[in-house]
Amino acid sequence: MKLWFDDSEIRGCPKGWVHAKSVEEAMEIIGTGEVVEMSLDHDIERPAFGYAEGHIPDGTDLVNWMLGNLPIPKWPHTIRIHSMSARGAANMDHLLMTKAPRFTEVIVVRYHSRMIDELSKGEENGPKKE
């Protein structure tokens, strides 16, 4: 399965991908060990998704959870970071490049308006079998 971690209702989610809007949702999905590819946003800014005032868990918190809790066989093969937050993307990239399993490819791309369509290509008839 492919996981899209982003709280934006406006952006949507690529066809054939599972959409997680909170760190907790993403942890539950990643924990299944079925995620082969994921794309991560950093800034998760909406307390409406169940977060109390104060620190709102973000992409770095998700990456730290993965590093501390995810057994190697459950790691995705590709992790894309699509955050517009340069600092947040750099933090996640550094953590993943230095601590994730070697087979995990890490790609940092700035989110752009065609990204959803590009990731949706080939998914019109359902997700591709891995």
N, C-alpha and C positions, 0 to 999 in steps of 0.2 A: 504494500500500500504506500501511497505518497501522502505526506502530511504538509499542510499549509498552515503555519502558525502566524496569525495576524488578527488583530482585533477590529480591523476596518470593515464596516458594513458597506462602505462605498466601493472599495476595491473588489470585493467579492472573493471568489476562490476559483482556481483553475478547474476545468472539467476533469473529472476522474481523480481528484484529490480530496482528502478528508480535511475539513476546516476545524481547527482548534483556535478558540478565541481567548483562552486563558492558559496560564502555566499549568494549572491543575488538569484541565482537559488534555493538554499536550502530554503531560506525564502519564496519564492513564492510557492514551493511545500508544505512545512510544514503549511503554512497559509491556505491551503485548508481544514485542519482538517482531512484529509484522511490517514495520516501516522500513522500506528500502531506500527511500529518498525523502528529504524534507527541505522546506524553505522556511527560514526563521526571520521574523521581524524582531526588533529589539524593544521599541517603546510600546508598551501595552498601557494605554492611558485612561481607560474607562473604569472607574470604580463600579459602574453599573453591572459588571460581570462578577460581582460578589466580593470585591476587595474592600476592606475597611480603609478609612482615611490613613494617610501615612505612606509607607513604602508599598508601592504596587509592584508585584513580581514582574520581571521583564525577561527578555531573551537571555541575558547573562545568568539570571537565576535558573532558567531552564537548562542551560549548558552546564552549569555547576552541578545541578541535580543529576544530569546524565553522567557526568564524570565520576560522581561519588556513588551512584546507585545502579547504573545500567551494566549488566554483564556484557562482556565483549561479544558474545554471539548475537545479542539483541541490537547492536549498533547498526544504524543505517549505513549504506555504502556511499551515499552522497548527501552532503549537507550544504545547502545554499543559504547564504545570509543576504536578505534583500532589504535590510533596513536603510532608511534615509538618515539615520543617526550615525554619522561617521565615527564618533567615539564609541558608541555601543557596538557597532559592527566590528571595529578594531579589537575591542575587548573580547567579543565572542570568537573572532578569528584567532586571536593569540591563544586563548584557552584551548580551542580545538586543535590548532596546529601543533601545540606542544604536548597535549595530553590525550587526545583521542586515539583510538586504534589506527595503526598505519594504513589499513585498507580503506579508511573513511576519507573520501575526497571532500575537501572544503573549498567552496567557491563563494567569493564575496562579489555581489553585484548591487549597484544602486537601483532601487525600485524605479521602474519607468512605466509609462502608460500602456505599453504593448506587452508587458511581462505576463499578465494573466493569459492573454491570447496565445503567446508563444508557448507557455507551459501546457496549455490546453490542446495543442496540436496533436493529432493522433489519438485523442481521448474521446472523440465524438461518439464512438461506438463502444464506450466503456474503457476502463483502464487496461493497459497492456499487461499481459501476464509476464511476470519476471522469471 
